[in-house]
Amino acid sequence: MKTLGIIFILFMLIGCKNIDPNANQKPIEISDTLAFKTTLLRVDGMTCEGCENTIKKMVGKIEGVKEVNASFTDSLTTVVFDTSLVNIVVISEIINNLGYKVVGEILP
């Protein structure tokens, strides 16, 4: 009797293994929900690595910003962001409010 119970449980486990409750649903891909843009900004006023780090830290906190890199030697800041959550105006305002000056966006 005990053997029949074990066989029954194994049968149920094997039989249920092939059931996929999401079989008719299309998987959500990141590209379906996010529209990332990479932009290069000319930023005046950065004089050291501390300036770079301040921009990276504060811009990196903005919802939708995926990546930030700043270079005081080149006066450039690269930002990768989700255009459905944030735009270049908001990013520029944050940088300007830190005491730096976004001179413009460098288009590819």
C-alpha positions as CSV (number, residue, x, y, z in Angstrom):
1,M,0.0,0.0,0.0
2,K,2.8,2.4,0.9
3,T,4.4,1.6,-2.5
4,L,1.2,2.5,-4.3
5,G,1.2,5.9,-2.5
6,I,4.7,6.7,-3.5
7,I,4.0,5.7,-7.1
8,F,0.9,7.8,-7.1
9,I,2.9,10.9,-5.8
10,L,5.6,10.3,-8.4
11,F,3.0,10.0,-11.1
12,M,1.4,13.3,-10.1
13,L,4.8,15.1,-9.9
14,I,5.8,13.9,-13.4
15,G,2.4,14.6,-14.9
16,C,2.3,18.2,-13.4
17,K,5.8,19.0,-14.6
18,N,4.6,19.6,-18.2
19,I,2.0,22.1,-17.2
20,D,3.0,25.7,-18.0
21,P,0.5,28.2,-16.7
22,N,2.2,31.0,-18.8
23,A,2.4,29.0,-22.0
24,N,0.0,31.3,-23.9
25,Q,1.7,34.5,-22.7
26,K,4.4,36.4,-24.6
27,P,7.5,36.9,-22.4
28,I,8.1,40.6,-21.6
29,E,11.4,41.8,-23.0
30,I,13.3,44.8,-21.7
31,S,13.3,46.3,-25.1
32,D,9.5,46.3,-25.1
33,T,9.3,48.5,-22.0
34,L,12.4,50.7,-22.1
35,A,13.6,53.2,-24.6
36,F,17.2,53.9,-23.6
37,K,19.1,56.9,-25.0
38,T,22.8,57.7,-24.7
39,T,23.7,61.4,-24.7
40,L,26.9,63.3,-24.4
41,L,26.7,66.6,-22.6
42,R,29.3,69.4,-22.6
43,V,29.6,70.5,-18.9
44,D,31.6,73.5,-17.8
45,G,32.9,74.0,-14.2
46,M,34.2,70.5,-13.4
47,T,37.8,71.0,-12.1
48,C,38.6,67.6,-10.4
49,E,37.7,64.0,-9.8
50,G,35.5,65.2,-6.9
51,C,33.4,67.1,-9.5
52,E,33.1,64.0,-11.6
53,N,32.0,61.9,-8.7
54,T,29.4,64.5,-7.6
55,I,27.8,64.4,-11.0
56,K,28.0,60.6,-11.3
57,K,26.4,60.2,-7.8
58,M,23.6,62.8,-8.2
59,V,22.6,62.1,-11.8
60,G,22.9,58.4,-11.0
61,K,20.1,58.8,-8.4
62,I,17.6,60.0,-11.0
63,E,14.9,57.4,-11.7
64,G,15.5,56.1,-15.2
65,V,19.2,56.8,-15.4
66,K,21.1,53.6,-16.1
67,E,24.7,54.8,-16.4
68,V,26.7,58.1,-15.9
69,N,30.3,58.9,-16.7
70,A,31.9,62.3,-16.3
71,S,35.3,63.6,-17.3
72,F,36.6,66.9,-15.9
73,T,39.5,66.9,-18.3
74,D,37.2,66.7,-21.3
75,S,34.3,68.7,-19.8
76,L,32.0,65.9,-20.9
77,T,29.3,63.8,-19.2
78,T,27.8,60.7,-20.8
79,V,24.3,59.6,-19.6
80,V,22.4,56.5,-20.5
81,F,18.7,56.9,-19.5
82,D,15.2,55.6,-20.1
83,T,13.4,58.2,-22.1
84,S,10.0,57.0,-20.8
85,L,11.1,58.0,-17.2
86,V,13.3,61.0,-17.6
87,N,14.5,63.5,-20.2
88,I,17.6,65.6,-20.9
89,V,16.0,68.7,-19.5
90,V,15.7,67.2,-16.0
91,I,19.2,65.7,-16.2
92,S,20.6,69.1,-17.2
93,E,18.7,70.9,-14.4
94,I,20.2,68.5,-11.8
95,I,23.7,69.2,-13.1
96,N,23.2,72.9,-13.2
97,N,21.7,72.9,-9.7
98,L,25.0,71.3,-8.5
99,G,26.9,74.4,-9.6
100,Y,28.1,73.2,-13.0
101,K,26.9,74.5,-16.4
102,V,25.5,72.2,-19.1
103,V,26.5,74.1,-22.2
104,G,24.8,71.7,-24.6
105,E,24.2,68.3,-25.9
106,I,26.7,66.9,-28.4
107,L,24.9,65.0,-31.1
108,P,26.4,61.9,-32.7
